[in-house]
């Protein structure tokens, strides 16, 4: 079945089963490998993308559920890594191993879109669905605070 998608502002038509997880369509059918597979059960957040601006776990989202919606992956967040969250991540030195970071960045960007100057509680709540096995949570929180400053909030 052909499903029409808008990924990072580009239209794609994929001939795939409607219940196929969006994660595998992004990685295998479209070739966008920045979105990572972590747990496959929507618990770790490594697969987070934006669907119509909302942070969404792509490993448990059927591709048919995003037909006609705007999907943004880490590759589409900015063309030159100039998004305030990406800038802040570099300045603060957030990543350690880096595997979870695309999901962390996408969740942080969605938070800042809704709450440009989030409280610590809002940060904790928004980021609760993202796991970092290296334990960089304090740097992630500092990165979000810095991104808020960079974006002028």
VOGU-3710 file (C-alpha; in Angstrom, 3 decimals, decimal comma):
1> xxxxxxxxxx> 0,000/0,000/0,000  1,392/3,395/-0,990  1,513/5,901/1,857  2,309/9,558/1,242  4,535/11,217/3,808  6,049/14,632/4,424  9,461/14,130/6,012  11,605/17,185/6,705  9,586/19,138/4,148  10,091/16,566/1,385
11> xxxxxxxxxx> 7,254/14,443/0,016  7,767/10,697/-0,048  5,543/7,887/-1,241  6,371/4,540/0,288  4,854/1,203/-0,644  4,747/-0,448/2,750  2,386/-2,145/5,196  0,383/0,542/7,073  1,283/-0,859/10,504  5,040/-0,673/9,863
21> xxxxxxxxxx> 6,669/1,469/12,568  7,626/4,930/11,368  11,159/4,351/12,687  11,823/1,599/10,134  10,311/3,614/7,300  12,584/6,551/8,160  15,709/4,421/8,478  15,196/1,650/5,917  12,873/3,043/3,249  13,923/6,709/3,252
31> xxxxxxxxxx> 17,524/6,394/4,485  17,379/8,862/7,382  19,452/7,092/10,013  19,742/9,878/12,591  16,674/8,565/14,389  17,879/5,639/16,490  16,434/2,312/17,559  16,792/1,841/21,285  14,206/-0,361/22,940  11,386/-0,850/20,436
41> xxxxxxxxxx> 8,742/-0,408/23,145  8,541/3,396/23,358  10,405/3,636/26,666  13,869/5,019/25,897  13,178/7,944/23,546  16,073/7,303/21,142  13,546/7,167/18,290  11,887/10,536/19,049  10,823/12,644/16,067  8,314/15,473/15,700
51> xxxxxxxxxx> 4,890/14,808/14,212  3,136/18,113/13,587  5,506/19,639/16,156  4,858/17,066/18,890  7,608/14,823/20,226  6,616/11,311/19,116  8,253/7,935/19,622  8,606/6,544/16,111  9,243/2,919/17,126  5,603/2,454/18,145
61> xxxxxxxxxx> 3,949/4,861/15,688  2,453/3,171/12,647  3,453/4,861/9,410  -0,226/5,104/8,461  -0,783/7,326/11,522  1,481/10,052/10,108  0,152/10,130/6,542  -0,745/13,734/5,785  1,185/15,036/8,791  4,483/16,879/8,968
71> xxxxxxxxxx> 7,290/14,656/10,287  10,606/16,187/11,321  13,652/14,098/12,135  16,977/15,181/13,592  18,207/15,680/10,014  15,404/18,188/9,398  15,694/20,164/12,629  18,083/22,565/10,866  20,074/22,416/7,671  23,349/23,448/9,313
81> xxxxxxxxxx> 22,984/22,347/12,957  22,144/25,918/13,929  18,990/25,111/15,896  19,370/26,584/19,417  19,248/23,113/20,999  21,998/21,846/18,700  24,105/24,933/19,442  23,577/24,532/23,182  24,416/20,817/23,063  27,813/21,693/21,553
91> xxxxxxxxxx> 28,479/24,595/23,935  27,618/22,618/27,062  29,204/19,384/25,822  26,073/17,357/26,502  26,782/14,035/24,724  28,979/11,314/26,055  28,495/8,287/23,800  25,890/10,206/21,782  23,555/7,336/20,896  20,466/8,782/22,596
101> xxxxxxxxxx> 21,173/12,371/21,691  19,049/12,716/18,550  16,020/11,696/20,605  17,069/13,953/23,486  17,486/16,905/21,118  14,130/16,312/19,454  12,343/16,120/22,821  14,117/19,269/24,034  13,247/21,161/20,838  9,568/20,208/21,192
111> xxxxxxxxxx> 9,609/21,366/24,818  11,134/24,733/23,916  8,608/25,187/21,116  5,793/24,871/23,697  7,581/26,490/26,654  10,377/28,817/25,518  11,520/29,394/29,101  10,773/26,097/30,861  11,045/25,514/34,578  13,148/22,658/35,927
121> xxxxxxxxxx> 9,936/20,747/36,555  8,795/21,240/32,937  12,207/20,058/31,714  12,060/16,981/33,941  8,537/16,136/32,773  9,282/16,676/29,074  12,490/14,672/29,185  11,213/11,831/31,405  10,616/9,631/28,354  14,244/9,825/27,246
131> xxxxxxxxxx> 16,878/7,583/28,776  20,604/8,267/28,685  22,624/5,203/29,607  25,657/7,421/30,186  23,762/9,492/32,756  24,276/12,935/31,233  20,985/14,218/32,665  22,474/17,278/34,352  24,235/18,289/31,115  20,993/17,711/29,191
141> xxxxxxxxxx> 19,144/20,014/31,590  21,940/22,605/31,305  21,763/22,294/27,515  18,035/22,985/27,540  18,524/26,037/29,766  21,264/27,283/27,419  19,097/26,684/24,338  16,382/28,769/25,954  18,895/31,616/26,357  20,172/31,260/22,792
151> xxx> 16,658/31,440/21,388  16,084/34,666/23,314  13,432/33,440/25,730
//
